[in-house]
Amino acid sequence: MSILFKGNGISEFEPYAKKIFNEKCKRLNFYTTLSSVNSKEIKYLITWNPEKNIIKKLPNLEAIFTLGAGIDSLGDIKKIPKKIKIIRLLDAGMAEPIANYVLAFTIFFMNKIHLSFIDRYQKKWSPFIPFDINTINIGVMGFGKIGEKVVRKLQKNKFNVIVWRKKRKKISGIETFFGKNSFQSFLKKINVIVNVLPLTEENKFILNKDSFNNCNDGTFLINVARGEHVIDKDLINAINSKKISMAVLDVFNQEPLPKSHPFWKNERIIITPHSAAPTNIELASKQIIKNLNNIEKNISPLGLVNRADGY
């Protein structure tokens, strides 16, 4: 049996992944290119942003493992044969850094540092009194492994957190809104938006003109999910109208962000280069190996994608 490790932007991980698989999963032959193996031998694919038609070249493929919590890099999963399992990473070291990132920028907002940040460019000296923590409602969009970690980290630091999620499932001790019909009501209750949703066709561009218009004036946005959740021009308009006081963006519709993009020139947008939580290849490899063992024992792997939900 063989496994192929191949995708755009993951070549830097190859030597580390190969070392771990050769040590922990010796029964599988590990390849990083199809030129050195008969494609019919490949049963498993580890990838991110795979090259076009790679799946069609692997007739005996049984499972695809993504090197990320999302599966949007695979494109339209409806085009992937249903017999092929799709498995995403569950955390793999990403939740804690993302939670720390969100907490840091929430404190940044609470202390009104974002306002001083803007005044700096205008050479304006205007001392600010921080927000009372009891007046801040943080709205977290999504409550998976990463979302839960973010929520618990914020709660531990005495912030009031409200959750919006797709599925109707109560969360002990947290006010929760369910489904798209409650989304606008959710936005009206909060003054910090934290987006940690998986990207699906259903929630693509969920942060749009209508959503921003339903926000409280001066809402602070933190997006660590996917750029495709946001309509860029609508965000800029919301900032100009002061519906959004500042946006902290780690993800973008196009990456790297083009030098001509208007986000670069907007003093109310903080840009980080998709670095809130880099994949820990050691933890990711160990999780994939554990799932390979589960598959071969006919045990459902962790992170198995529900195609109907899209994640």
C-alpha positions in Angstrom: 0.0 0.0 0.0 1.1 3.5 -0.8 0.4 7.1 0.3 1.0 10.2 -1.7 1.9 13.5 -0.1 1.3 16.1 -2.7 -0.3 19.6 -3.0 0.4 23.2 -3.6 2.2 25.0 -0.7 3.0 22.0 1.4 6.4 21.0 0.0 8.1 22.5 3.1 6.4 19.8 5.2 7.5 16.9 3.0 10.7 15.9 4.8 9.1 16.1 8.3 6.1 14.1 7.2 8.2 11.5 5.4 10.4 11.0 8.5 7.3 10.5 10.8 5.6 8.1 8.4 8.8 6.1 7.9 9.1 5.8 11.7 5.5 5.3 12.7 3.8 3.7 9.7 6.4 1.5 8.0 3.8 -0.6 6.3 2.9 2.2 3.9 5.2 3.4 1.1 5.5 7.2 1.3 5.7 9.1 -2.0 5.8 12.8 -2.9 5.5 12.5 -6.6 3.6 10.3 -9.0 6.7 9.9 -11.3 8.2 7.4 -8.9 5.2 5.1 -8.4 2.4 3.4 -10.3 -0.7 5.5 -9.6 -2.7 2.4 -9.1 -0.8 1.7 -5.9 -1.9 4.9 -4.2 -4.6 4.2 -1.7 -4.3 7.4 0.3 -3.7 11.1 -0.5 -2.5 13.8 1.9 -3.0 17.2 0.4 -3.8 20.9 0.5 -4.7 22.8 -2.7 -4.2 19.7 -4.9 -3.3 20.0 -8.5 -6.2 19.8 -10.9 -7.3 16.3 -11.8 -4.9 14.6 -9.4 -7.8 12.5 -7.9 -8.7 11.2 -11.4 -5.2 10.0 -11.7 -5.5 7.7 -8.7 -8.1 5.0 -9.6 -7.7 3.1 -6.4 -7.8 6.0 -4.0 -9.7 5.2 -0.8 -9.2 8.3 1.4 -8.1 12.0 1.2 -6.6 13.7 4.2 -6.5 17.5 4.2 -3.7 19.3 5.9 -6.1 21.7 7.5 -9.3 22.0 9.5 -11.2 23.0 6.4 -11.8 21.1 3.1 -12.4 24.1 0.8 -8.9 23.6 -0.7 -10.3 20.5 -2.4 -12.8 22.5 -4.5 -16.2 21.1 -5.1 -16.4 17.9 -3.1 -19.5 16.8 -5.1 -17.0 16.0 -7.9 -15.1 13.6 -5.6 -16.4 10.0 -5.9 -18.5 9.1 -2.8 -16.5 5.9 -2.3 -13.5 8.1 -1.3 -13.5 9.2 2.3 -12.6 12.8 3.0 -10.9 13.5 6.3 -10.0 16.8 7.8 -7.7 17.7 10.6 -9.3 18.1 14.0 -7.2 20.8 15.8 -3.6 19.3 15.3 -2.2 22.1 17.4 -4.2 24.9 15.7 -6.9 25.6 18.3 -4.6 27.0 21.1 -2.8 29.5 18.8 -6.0 30.7 17.3 -7.6 31.2 20.7 -4.6 33.2 21.8 -4.8 35.3 18.6 -8.4 36.1 19.2 -7.9 36.8 22.9 -5.0 39.2 22.1 -7.0 41.2 19.6 -10.1 41.2 21.9 -8.0 42.8 24.6 -6.6 45.2 21.9 -10.3 46.2 21.3 -11.3 46.4 24.9 -8.5 48.8 25.7 -9.3 50.9 22.6 -5.8 50.4 21.3 -7.3 50.2 17.8 -8.4 53.8 18.2 -4.9 54.9 19.2 -3.6 52.8 16.4 -5.7 54.9 14.0 -4.9 58.2 15.7 -1.2 57.5 15.3 -1.4 57.9 11.5 -3.1 61.3 12.0 -0.5 62.4 14.7 -3.4 62.8 17.0 -3.0 62.7 20.8 -6.3 61.4 22.3 -6.2 59.3 25.5 -9.0 56.7 25.7 -10.7 55.1 28.7 -10.9 51.3 28.1 -14.3 49.6 27.7 -15.8 48.0 30.8 -15.4 44.3 30.2 -19.0 43.9 31.3 -20.2 45.9 28.3 -18.5 43.7 25.7 -20.4 40.9 24.1 -18.2 38.7 21.9 -20.0 36.8 19.2 -18.3 33.6 18.1 -19.4 32.2 14.8 -18.8 28.4 14.9 -18.4 26.0 17.7 -16.3 23.1 16.5 -13.0 22.1 18.1 -11.4 25.5 17.3 -14.5 27.5 18.1 -14.9 25.8 21.5 -11.3 26.5 22.4 -11.8 30.2 21.5 -15.0 30.4 23.5 -13.4 28.7 26.6 -10.3 30.9 26.4 -12.4 34.1 26.3 -14.6 32.9 29.1 -11.6 32.1 31.3 -10.6 35.7 30.8 -14.0 36.9 32.0 -15.5 37.9 28.7 -19.1 37.4 27.9 -19.5 35.2 24.9 -22.4 34.5 22.7 -22.3 31.7 20.0 -23.9 31.3 16.6 -23.9 27.9 15.0 -25.7 26.0 12.3 -27.0 23.1 14.2 -29.5 23.3 17.1 -27.5 22.0 20.0 -27.5 23.7 23.4 -24.1 24.7 24.9 -24.1 24.7 28.7 -23.6 28.2 30.1 -23.5 30.0 26.8 -26.3 31.9 25.0 -26.5 30.3 21.6 -28.2 31.2 18.4 -29.0 28.6 15.8 -29.4 28.7 12.0 -29.4 31.4 9.4 -32.8 32.8 10.5 -31.2 33.9 13.8 -28.0 35.3 12.4 -29.1 38.9 12.2 -30.5 38.8 15.8 -27.1 37.4 16.9 -25.3 40.3 15.2 -27.4 42.9 17.0 -26.4 41.5 20.4 -22.7 41.7 20.0 -19.9 44.3 19.5 -17.1 41.9 18.6 -17.5 39.3 15.8 -15.1 36.3 15.8 -15.4 34.1 12.8 -14.2 30.5 13.1 -16.7 28.8 10.7 -15.7 26.1 8.3 -16.3 27.3 4.7 -19.3 25.7 3.0 -21.5 26.7 0.1 -24.2 27.7 2.6 -22.1 30.2 4.6 -19.9 31.5 1.8 -20.0 35.4 1.9 -22.0 35.3 5.1 -20.4 38.6 6.2 -21.9 40.9 3.6 -23.7 44.2 3.3 -26.9 43.0 5.0 -24.9 41.4 7.9 -22.8 44.5 8.4 -25.9 46.7 8.3 -27.3 44.7 11.2 -24.2 45.1 13.3 -24.0 47.6 16.2 -22.1 50.8 15.3 -18.4 50.3 15.9 -18.3 46.5 15.9 -14.9 44.9 15.9 -14.3 42.0 13.4 -11.8 39.2 13.8 -11.7 36.7 10.9 -9.6 33.6 11.4 -11.8 31.3 9.3 -11.8 31.8 5.5 -11.5 34.9 3.3 -14.5 33.7 1.3 -16.8 34.3 4.3 -16.4 38.1 3.6 -17.4 40.2 0.7 -14.4 42.6 0.6 -16.1 45.7 -0.9 -19.0 45.3 1.7 -16.5 45.2 4.5 -14.8 48.4 3.3 -18.1 50.1 3.0 -19.0 49.0 6.5 -15.7 50.5 7.8 -16.4 53.7 6.0 -19.9 54.0 7.5 -18.4 53.1 10.9 -20.5 50.0 11.3 -17.2 48.2 11.7 -14.6 50.1 13.7 -11.7 47.9 12.7 -11.2 44.5 11.1 -8.4 42.0 12.0 -8.0 39.7 9.0 -5.8 36.6 8.9 -7.5 35.1 5.8 -8.4 36.5 2.4 -10.3 35.7 -0.8 -7.0 35.6 -2.6 -3.7 34.6 -0.9 -1.2 36.1 -0.9 -3.2 39.3 -0.8 -2.5 41.2 -4.0 -0.4 44.3 -3.6 -3.1 46.3 -5.3 -5.8 45.3 -2.9 -7.5 48.2 -1.1 -7.1 46.4 2.3 -3.4 47.3 2.3 -4.2 51.1 2.4 -7.0 51.0 4.9 -5.8 52.1 8.3 -8.7 50.3 10.0 -7.7 46.9 8.7 -5.0 44.8 10.4 -3.5 42.2 8.1 -1.7 39.0 9.2 -0.6 36.6 6.5 -2.7 33.5 7.3 -0.4 32.8 10.3 -2.8 32.7 13.3 -2.3 29.0 13.5 0.2 27.2 11.2 -0.3 23.5 10.8 1.9 21.5 13.2 3.1 18.8 10.8 4.1 16.4 13.5 0.7 16.5 15.2 -1.0 16.4 11.8 1.0 13.3 10.7 0.3 11.5 13.9 -3.5 12.2 13.6 -3.5 11.0 10.0 -1.6 7.8 11.0 -4.2 7.2 13.8 -7.0 7.6 11.3 -5.2 5.2 8.8 -5.2 2.6 11.5 -8.9 3.3 12.2 -9.8 2.9 8.5 -8.0 -0.4 8.2 -9.8 -1.6 11.3 -13.1 -0.5 9.9 -13.4 2.2 12.6 -14.8 5.6 11.6 -11.9 8.1 11.4 -11.8 11.3 13.4 -12.7 14.3 11.2 -14.6 12.2 8.6 -16.4 14.8 6.5 -20.2 14.7 6.3 -20.7 15.6 2.7 -24.3 16.8 3.3 -23.0 19.4 5.8 -19.9 20.2 3.8 -17.4 19.7 6.7 
